[in-house]
């Protein structure tokens, strides 16, 4: 089992030694084209160099900890039309860094992913929203392809939610508009508001299903178990690739530090249950997540790799 973390690597002092930089659309559009190109080149080079530093750091860790989600602002503002045109000119200069990131990851068995934002809705009933969502997925796919991925099914994971008023039929139609590389990498997860596990399982013939156990609890007030009859269907959707599970818990002070909390006993608005904790402080929930032994786990928690490491050492103590 691999345990991953999302986007930001923290040192022992909880500082970011390898931060990404970005800029605002307003600032970017206020510059002349030469200044725009210089800014994007500077930001993208900085981000790619720091991403490479992160991957080299992961390469020093046990294999079980070689998994991460790359931040979506790797190439800042890429989908802004004016920026897209500039990146077309910059890519030959950025390609060597992108290639090195992919080479280091593959050489060291580092499992990588992206997670486009919540506004990337392939099943929307608004065609403009769908078009922008497709552009966003293809941006992430372009980055992964430049790193040498997308050549085979699930050699890289680009995960989205399936929310949207058109449901599975809208998702299916949009999926068919994606490039072959993007289709190879796309996964879909259940969310805590609109799309249940049963909803996203309708897409399992198209792409793998990512099981988010916290989302399921928030939405249904139920704890799905590793022997749930839907779990084999989720595993089957990965077609022989090791599946991924997302694990988060509600914040400290909201739920107790032991046991399976029930929402009716917490007396808080469900919105508060959605926010992620700093650390995995509830041993009962940790045992529950680790019981999904056929899955790799993406740790969605505020203290990133520091919290992930604590979960890892806890898992070793159980052996």
C-alpha positions in Angstrom: 0.0 0.0 0.0 1.3 3.4 -1.0 0.3 6.5 1.0 0.3 9.8 -0.9 -0.2 13.5 -0.1 -1.6 16.4 -2.1 0.4 19.2 -3.7 2.5 20.8 -0.9 5.5 19.2 0.7 6.2 20.3 4.3 9.5 20.1 6.2 9.8 19.2 9.9 8.9 22.8 10.8 5.8 22.6 8.6 7.3 25.1 6.1 7.2 24.6 2.3 10.8 24.2 1.0 9.6 23.8 -2.5 6.6 26.1 -3.0 4.9 26.8 -6.3 4.4 30.4 -7.5 1.5 31.8 -9.5 -0.1 35.0 -10.4 -3.6 36.5 -11.0 -5.4 36.6 -14.3 -5.9 40.4 -13.7 -2.2 41.0 -13.2 -1.2 38.9 -16.2 -3.7 40.5 -18.6 -2.5 43.9 -17.5 1.0 43.3 -18.9 2.2 43.6 -22.5 2.8 40.4 -24.3 6.6 40.4 -23.8 6.1 40.9 -20.1 3.4 38.2 -20.0 5.8 35.7 -21.7 8.6 36.5 -19.3 6.3 36.2 -16.3 5.0 32.8 -17.3 8.4 31.5 -18.2 9.7 32.5 -14.8 6.8 31.0 -12.9 6.6 27.8 -14.8 10.4 27.2 -14.6 10.3 27.9 -10.9 7.4 25.5 -10.3 8.9 22.7 -12.5 12.3 23.0 -10.7 10.5 22.7 -7.3 8.4 19.8 -8.5 11.6 18.1 -9.4 13.0 18.8 -6.0 9.9 17.3 -4.4 10.2 14.1 -6.5 13.8 13.7 -5.6 12.8 14.1 -2.0 10.2 11.4 -2.4 12.8 9.1 -4.0 14.7 9.0 -0.7 11.7 7.7 1.2 10.4 4.1 1.6 8.5 2.9 -1.5 5.2 3.0 0.4 5.6 6.8 0.7 6.3 7.5 -3.0 3.0 8.9 -4.1 1.8 12.5 -4.5 -0.7 14.7 -6.2 0.9 17.5 -8.3 -0.6 21.0 -7.9 -2.8 22.2 -10.7 -0.8 25.5 -10.9 2.3 23.7 -12.2 1.9 25.9 -15.4 0.1 29.0 -14.0 -2.9 30.3 -16.0 -2.4 27.8 -18.8 -6.1 27.7 -19.8 -6.4 31.5 -20.1 -6.4 31.9 -23.9 -3.7 34.6 -24.0 -1.5 32.4 -21.8 -2.3 29.2 -23.8 -0.8 30.9 -26.9 2.3 31.9 -25.0 2.8 28.4 -23.5 2.8 27.0 -27.0 6.0 29.0 -27.6 7.4 28.2 -24.2 6.9 24.5 -24.2 10.2 23.6 -26.0 12.1 25.3 -23.2 9.9 23.8 -20.5 9.9 20.3 -22.0 13.3 19.2 -20.6 12.2 19.9 -17.0 8.9 18.2 -17.5 10.7 15.1 -18.9 13.1 15.0 -16.0 10.1 15.0 -13.6 8.6 12.1 -15.4 11.9 10.2 -15.6 12.6 10.6 -11.8 9.1 9.5 -11.0 9.2 6.4 -13.1 12.8 5.5 -12.1 11.7 5.6 -8.4 8.2 4.1 -8.7 6.5 7.4 -7.6 2.8 7.3 -8.3 1.5 10.7 -9.5 -1.8 12.3 -10.1 -3.6 15.6 -10.7 -7.0 16.7 -9.4 -8.6 19.5 -11.5 -10.7 21.9 -9.4 -14.3 21.5 -8.4 -15.5 23.8 -11.3 -14.4 21.3 -13.9 -17.8 19.8 -14.4 -18.0 17.4 -17.4 -21.7 16.6 -16.7 -22.9 20.3 -16.6 -26.0 21.3 -18.5 -24.1 24.5 -19.5 -22.1 23.9 -22.6 -19.6 26.7 -21.8 -18.9 25.1 -18.4 -18.4 21.7 -20.2 -16.0 23.3 -22.7 -13.9 24.9 -20.0 -13.9 21.6 -18.0 -12.6 19.8 -21.1 -9.9 22.4 -21.6 -8.9 22.0 -17.9 -8.7 18.2 -18.1 -6.7 18.5 -21.3 -4.3 21.0 -19.7 -3.6 18.5 -16.9 -3.3 15.7 -19.6 -0.8 17.9 -21.6 1.4 18.2 -18.5 1.3 14.5 -17.8 2.0 13.6 -21.5 5.0 16.0 -21.4 6.2 14.0 -18.5 5.9 10.9 -20.5 2.6 9.6 -19.3 -0.8 8.9 -20.9 0.6 6.2 -23.1 -1.2 3.4 -21.4 -4.2 3.0 -19.1 -3.8 4.6 -15.7 0.0 5.2 -15.8 -1.1 8.6 -14.3 -4.3 9.6 -12.6 -6.3 12.8 -13.4 -9.2 12.7 -10.9 -12.5 14.7 -11.1 -16.0 14.6 -9.6 -19.0 13.6 -11.7 -21.3 16.3 -10.4 -23.5 18.1 -12.9 -27.2 18.1 -13.9 -26.7 15.9 -16.9 -25.4 13.1 -14.7 -23.9 10.0 -16.3 -25.1 10.7 -19.8 -23.6 14.1 -19.7 -20.4 12.7 -18.3 -20.3 10.0 -20.9 -20.8 12.5 -23.8 -18.0 14.7 -22.5 -15.7 11.8 -21.8 -15.9 10.9 -25.5 -14.7 14.4 -26.4 -11.4 14.0 -24.5 -8.1 13.0 -26.1 -7.1 9.4 -25.9 -4.4 10.3 -23.5 -6.8 12.1 -21.2 -9.2 9.2 -21.3 -6.4 6.9 -20.3 -5.7 9.0 -17.2 -9.2 10.1 -16.1 -10.8 8.8 -12.9 -14.0 9.8 -11.2 -14.8 10.0 -7.5 -17.9 10.1 -5.4 -18.6 13.5 -3.6 -20.3 14.5 -0.4 -23.2 16.5 -2.0 -24.5 15.2 -5.3 -22.9 12.0 -6.6 -22.9 8.9 -4.5 -20.8 5.8 -4.9 -23.7 4.2 -6.8 -23.8 7.2 -9.1 -20.2 7.2 -10.1 -20.1 3.4 -10.5 -22.3 4.0 -13.6 -19.1 5.4 -15.2 -17.0 2.3 -14.4 -17.0 1.1 -18.1 -15.4 4.5 -19.0 -12.9 5.1 -16.3 -11.8 3.9 -12.9 -13.8 4.9 -9.8 -11.9 6.5 -6.9 -13.5 5.7 -3.6 -13.6 8.6 -1.2 -14.7 7.1 2.1 -15.0 10.5 3.9 -17.3 11.9 1.2 -19.4 8.8 1.5 -19.7 9.3 5.3 -20.6 12.9 4.9 -23.3 12.3 2.3 -24.8 9.1 3.7 -23.8 9.0 7.4 -22.5 5.5 6.7 -19.1 3.9 6.9 -18.5 1.8 3.8 -16.5 -1.4 4.7 -13.8 -3.1 2.7 -16.2 -6.1 2.2 -19.0 -4.0 0.8 -20.3 -5.6 -2.4 -19.5 -2.3 -4.3 -15.8 -2.5 -3.5 -15.1 -5.3 -6.0 -16.9 -3.3 -8.7 -14.6 -0.3 -7.9 -11.5 -2.5 -8.0 -12.7 -4.0 -11.3 -13.0 -0.6 -12.9 -9.2 -0.2 -12.5 -8.6 -3.1 -14.9 -5.7 -4.6 -13.1 -4.1 -1.4 -11.9 -4.0 -0.9 -8.1 -7.0 1.3 -7.2 -6.8 4.5 -5.2 -8.9 5.5 -2.2 -9.1 9.1 -0.8 -9.0 9.4 3.0 -9.8 12.5 5.1 -11.6 13.1 8.4 -13.5 16.0 9.9 -11.6 18.6 11.8 -10.3 18.4 15.3 -12.9 19.5 17.8 -15.8 18.4 15.5 -15.5 14.7 15.9 -14.1 12.7 18.8 -10.6 11.2 18.8 -11.9 7.6 18.9 -14.8 5.6 17.7 -17.0 5.9 14.6 -18.8 9.3 15.0 -22.4 9.5 14.0 -23.6 12.8 12.6 -26.7 13.0 14.7 -24.6 13.0 17.8 -22.3 15.8 16.7 -24.9 18.6 16.5 -23.0 20.5 13.8 -23.9 21.7 10.4 -23.0 19.1 7.7 -20.9 21.8 5.9 -18.5 21.7 8.9 -18.1 17.9 8.4 -16.7 18.5 5.0 -13.6 20.4 6.0 -10.4 18.4 6.4 -8.5 17.9 9.7 -4.9 18.8 10.2 -3.9 15.3 11.2 -5.5 11.8 11.4 -6.2 11.9 15.2 -8.9 9.2 15.3 -7.4 5.7 15.6 -10.7 4.0 14.9 -11.0 5.8 11.6 -7.4 5.1 10.7 -7.9 1.4 11.2 -11.0 1.6 9.0 -9.1 3.4 6.2 -6.1 1.0 6.4 -8.5 -2.0 6.2 -8.9 -1.3 2.5 -5.7 -3.3 1.9 -6.2 -3.6 -1.9 -6.0 0.2 -2.3 -3.3 2.9 -2.3 -4.4 5.8 -0.2 -4.3 9.5 -1.1 -4.2 11.4 2.2 -6.4 14.5 1.9 -5.4 16.3 5.1 -4.1 19.8 5.8 -0.7 18.8 7.2 0.1 17.0 4.0 3.1 14.6 4.1 3.6 15.2 7.8 0.1 13.8 8.6 0.6 11.1 6.0 3.9 10.1 7.7 2.1 9.7 11.0 -0.5 7.5 9.4 2.3 5.4 7.9 4.2 4.9 11.2 0.9 4.0 12.8 0.3 1.4 10.1 3.7 -0.1 10.9 2.9 -0.3 14.6 -0.1 -2.4 13.8 1.9 -5.0 12.0 
